[in-house]
Amino acid sequence: LHKTVYILFLLFQILGAVILGFGIWILADKTSFIAVLQMSSPSLKIGAYILIGVGALTMLMGFLGCLGAVNEIRCLLGLYFTCLMIILLAQIAAALVIYFQKEKLKVEMSDIVVQLIESYDPSDENKKNMQDAWDYVQTQIACCGWTGAKEWENNEILRNKSNTEYPCSCSNRSKDLVEGRGFCNLEDPVNGTATYADWPVHEQGCMDGVEEWLKDNLGIILGVCTGVAVIELLGMILSISLCKNIHNEDYTKVPKS
């Protein structure tokens, strides 16, 4: 039984470390779509801090659960069970909120990216990290804008230059991608003006690419979430069983009159 206890609570230490690491990664990541969201949306930052808290709590509960099981301390096992149940219910609640609010989240995501495109300025050092992250997304997914390249026509700098420049990270030419950020000059614009249709850029918007990535990885995400829930349920069942065993043993130790 002790071997089972050690293995299960070791899994909780690993699980807690993974959740903790994922939360830290969201806050620290500066070169992906996650970076664009976490620097623009308070919701994702709050979510990252929650993940860090849940990960740290899971690791602490794993330690307390193991201590309670080995030393047969019922109050620790009870605390372990209660915290696990709260974490599991919180995860279910979060999943339901995401599922029922997915359209709202999609609109919020779209607003964040469109605003970033409109205010994109390579000389603005305060927004450099967020802008570099979006350039990285456009380069990696081979896309332009959120729904299409036309959104870049609303950028103040490009509009002032009559769209004779275009975002380098949108380009379908390898020489532009060497720079990877900022704006590139359009060759031979007609009458010194141009539209997005004249730019040598990808036609696909990044929204489709991001959604495609989510669909491709949905199985992995669901598998990980299911695995986490199963481990938590096993921990709850084991802690209750150990509590009952300790309770029964206490009664057997009572001397008969």
C-alpha positions as CSV (number, residue, x, y, z in Angstrom):
1,L,0.0,0.0,0.0
2,H,2.8,2.4,0.8
3,K,4.3,1.9,-2.6
4,T,1.0,2.9,-4.2
5,V,0.8,5.9,-1.9
6,Y,4.3,7.0,-2.9
7,I,3.7,6.6,-6.6
8,L,0.4,8.4,-6.6
9,F,1.7,11.3,-4.5
10,L,4.8,11.5,-6.7
11,L,2.5,11.9,-9.6
12,F,0.9,14.9,-7.9
13,Q,4.3,16.5,-7.4
14,I,5.0,16.1,-11.1
15,L,1.5,17.3,-12.0
16,G,1.8,20.4,-9.7
17,A,5.2,21.2,-11.3
18,V,3.7,20.9,-14.8
19,I,0.8,23.3,-13.9
20,L,3.2,25.7,-12.2
21,G,5.6,25.6,-15.1
22,F,2.8,26.2,-17.6
23,G,1.6,29.3,-15.7
24,I,5.2,30.7,-15.6
25,W,5.6,30.0,-19.3
26,I,2.5,32.0,-20.1
27,L,3.9,35.0,-18.2
28,A,7.5,34.6,-19.5
29,D,6.7,33.7,-23.2
30,K,7.7,36.6,-25.5
31,T,7.7,35.0,-28.9
32,S,4.3,33.5,-29.6
33,F,0.6,34.3,-29.9
34,I,0.3,33.7,-26.2
35,A,2.6,36.6,-25.6
36,V,0.3,38.9,-27.6
37,L,-2.7,37.9,-25.5
38,Q,-1.0,38.0,-22.1
39,M,0.4,41.4,-22.7
40,S,-2.9,42.8,-23.9
41,S,-5.5,40.9,-22.0
42,P,-5.8,41.0,-18.1
43,S,-7.9,37.8,-18.3
44,L,-4.9,35.7,-19.5
45,K,-2.6,37.2,-16.9
46,I,-5.0,36.4,-14.1
47,G,-5.4,32.9,-15.5
48,A,-1.6,32.4,-15.5
49,Y,-1.4,33.5,-11.8
50,I,-4.2,31.1,-11.0
51,L,-2.3,28.3,-12.7
52,I,0.8,29.1,-10.7
53,G,-1.3,29.1,-7.5
54,V,-3.0,25.8,-8.4
55,G,0.4,24.2,-9.3
56,A,2.0,25.3,-6.1
57,L,-1.1,24.1,-4.1
58,T,-1.1,20.8,-5.9
59,M,2.6,20.2,-5.0
60,L,1.9,21.2,-1.4
61,M,-1.1,18.9,-1.2
62,G,0.9,16.0,-2.6
63,F,3.5,16.4,0.2
64,L,0.8,16.8,2.9
65,G,-1.1,13.8,1.5
66,C,2.0,11.6,1.5
67,L,2.9,12.7,5.0
68,G,-0.7,12.0,6.2
69,A,-0.8,8.6,4.6
70,V,2.6,7.4,5.9
71,N,2.1,8.7,9.5
72,E,-1.7,7.9,9.4
73,I,-2.8,11.4,10.2
74,R,-6.4,11.7,9.4
75,C,-6.7,15.5,9.5
76,L,-4.0,15.8,6.8
77,L,-5.7,13.2,4.6
78,G,-9.0,15.1,5.1
79,L,-7.4,18.4,4.1
80,Y,-5.8,16.7,1.1
81,F,-9.2,15.3,0.0
82,T,-10.9,18.7,0.4
83,C,-8.3,20.7,-1.5
84,L,-8.3,18.1,-4.3
85,M,-12.1,18.4,-4.6
86,I,-11.9,22.2,-4.7
87,I,-9.2,22.1,-7.4
88,L,-11.2,19.6,-9.5
89,L,-14.4,21.6,-9.2
90,A,-12.5,24.8,-10.1
91,Q,-11.1,23.1,-13.2
92,I,-14.6,21.9,-14.2
93,A,-16.0,25.4,-13.6
94,A,-13.1,27.0,-15.7
95,A,-13.7,24.5,-18.6
96,L,-17.5,25.3,-18.6
97,V,-16.8,29.1,-18.5
98,I,-14.4,28.7,-21.5
99,Y,-16.9,26.6,-23.4
100,F,-19.8,28.9,-22.9
101,Q,-17.8,32.1,-23.3
102,K,-15.8,30.9,-26.3
103,E,-17.5,33.4,-28.7
104,K,-16.9,36.3,-26.3
105,L,-13.3,35.2,-26.0
106,K,-13.0,35.0,-29.8
107,V,-14.3,38.6,-30.1
108,E,-11.9,39.8,-27.4
109,M,-9.0,38.1,-29.1
110,S,-10.0,39.7,-32.4
111,D,-10.2,43.2,-30.8
112,I,-6.8,42.8,-29.2
113,V,-5.1,41.8,-32.5
114,V,-6.9,44.5,-34.6
115,Q,-5.9,47.2,-32.1
116,L,-2.3,46.0,-32.2
117,I,-2.2,46.1,-36.0
118,E,-3.7,49.6,-36.1
119,S,-1.2,51.0,-33.5
120,Y,1.8,49.0,-34.7
121,D,4.9,51.2,-34.7
122,P,8.4,49.6,-35.0
123,S,10.0,52.6,-33.3
124,D,7.9,52.3,-30.2
125,E,10.1,50.5,-27.7
126,N,7.3,50.2,-25.1
127,K,5.4,47.8,-27.4
128,K,8.4,46.1,-28.9
129,N,7.8,42.7,-27.2
130,M,4.2,42.5,-28.1
131,Q,4.8,43.6,-31.7
132,D,7.7,41.2,-32.1
133,A,5.4,38.4,-30.8
134,W,2.8,39.2,-33.4
135,D,5.5,39.4,-36.2
136,Y,6.6,35.9,-35.0
137,V,3.0,34.6,-35.3
138,Q,2.6,36.0,-38.8
139,T,6.0,34.6,-39.9
140,Q,5.4,31.1,-38.4
141,I,1.8,30.7,-39.6
142,A,2.5,32.4,-42.9
143,C,-0.5,34.7,-42.5
144,C,-1.3,38.4,-42.5
145,G,-3.6,40.3,-40.2
146,W,-6.3,38.6,-38.1
147,T,-8.9,38.1,-40.9
148,G,-6.7,39.3,-43.8
149,A,-4.0,41.7,-45.0
150,K,-6.6,44.5,-45.5
151,E,-6.6,45.2,-41.8
152,W,-3.1,46.5,-42.1
153,E,-4.4,49.4,-44.3
154,N,-5.8,50.9,-41.1
155,N,-2.3,51.2,-39.6
156,E,-1.6,54.9,-39.0
157,I,2.0,54.8,-40.3
158,L,1.1,52.8,-43.5
159,R,-1.9,55.1,-44.1
160,N,0.3,58.2,-43.9
161,K,2.7,56.6,-46.5
162,S,-0.2,55.8,-48.8
163,N,0.4,52.1,-48.2
164,T,3.7,52.2,-50.2
165,E,5.1,50.0,-47.4
166,Y,3.8,46.8,-45.9
167,P,4.6,44.6,-42.8
168,C,7.7,42.5,-43.5
169,S,6.5,39.6,-41.4
170,C,3.5,39.2,-43.7
171,S,5.7,38.9,-46.8
172,N,5.8,35.8,-49.0
173,R,9.3,36.8,-50.1
174,S,12.2,35.3,-48.2
175,K,14.4,38.4,-48.4
176,D,11.8,40.4,-46.5
177,L,11.6,37.7,-43.8
178,V,15.3,38.2,-43.0
179,E,14.3,41.4,-41.3
180,G,11.2,39.7,-39.8
181,R,9.7,42.9,-38.3
182,G,8.8,46.5,-39.1
183,F,7.8,47.7,-42.6
184,C,9.3,46.9,-46.0
185,N,9.2,49.2,-49.1
186,L,6.9,48.3,-52.0
187,E,8.7,48.3,-55.3
188,D,7.3,50.7,-58.0
189,P,4.0,51.7,-56.4
190,V,1.5,53.2,-59.0
191,N,1.4,57.0,-58.7
192,G,3.0,56.7,-55.3
193,T,0.0,55.0,-53.8
194,A,-1.0,51.3,-53.3
195,T,-3.5,49.0,-51.5
196,Y,-3.0,45.7,-49.7
197,A,-3.7,43.9,-53.0
198,D,-0.4,45.3,-54.3
199,W,1.6,43.9,-51.4
200,P,3.6,40.7,-51.8
201,V,2.0,39.2,-48.7
202,H,0.1,36.1,-47.7
203,E,-3.6,36.3,-48.3
204,Q,-4.7,34.1,-45.3
205,G,-5.6,35.8,-42.1
206,C,-4.0,34.5,-38.9
207,M,-7.4,33.7,-37.3
208,D,-7.7,30.6,-39.6
209,G,-4.2,29.5,-38.8
210,V,-4.7,29.9,-35.0
211,E,-8.0,28.0,-35.1
212,E,-6.4,25.3,-37.2
213,W,-3.6,24.9,-34.7
214,L,-6.1,24.6,-31.8
215,K,-8.0,22.0,-33.8
216,D,-4.9,20.0,-34.5
217,N,-3.8,20.1,-30.8
218,L,-7.3,19.7,-29.3
219,G,-6.9,16.0,-28.8
220,I,-3.6,16.5,-26.9
221,I,-5.2,19.3,-24.7
222,L,-8.3,17.1,-23.9
223,G,-6.1,14.1,-23.2
224,V,-3.9,16.0,-20.8
225,C,-7.0,17.5,-19.0
226,T,-8.6,14.1,-18.8
227,G,-5.4,12.6,-17.4
228,V,-5.2,15.3,-14.8
229,A,-8.8,14.8,-13.7
230,V,-8.3,11.0,-13.4
231,I,-5.2,11.4,-11.2
232,E,-7.1,13.8,-9.0
233,L,-10.0,11.4,-8.7
234,L,-7.6,8.5,-7.8
235,G,-6.0,10.7,-5.2
236,M,-9.4,11.5,-3.6
237,I,-10.5,7.9,-3.6
238,L,-7.1,6.8,-2.1
239,S,-7.3,9.5,0.6
240,I,-10.8,8.5,1.6
241,S,-9.9,4.8,1.7
242,L,-6.9,5.5,3.9
243,C,-9.0,7.6,6.2
244,K,-11.5,4.7,6.6
245,N,-8.7,2.2,7.3
246,I,-7.2,4.5,9.9
247,H,-10.6,4.9,11.5
248,N,-11.2,1.1,11.6
249,E,-7.7,0.5,13.0
250,D,-8.4,3.0,15.8
251,Y,-11.5,1.0,16.8
252,T,-9.7,-2.3,16.8
253,K,-7.1,-0.9,19.1
254,V,-9.7,0.0,21.7
255,P,-9.4,-2.6,24.5
256,K,-12.4,-4.8,25.0
257,S,-14.1,-4.7,28.4
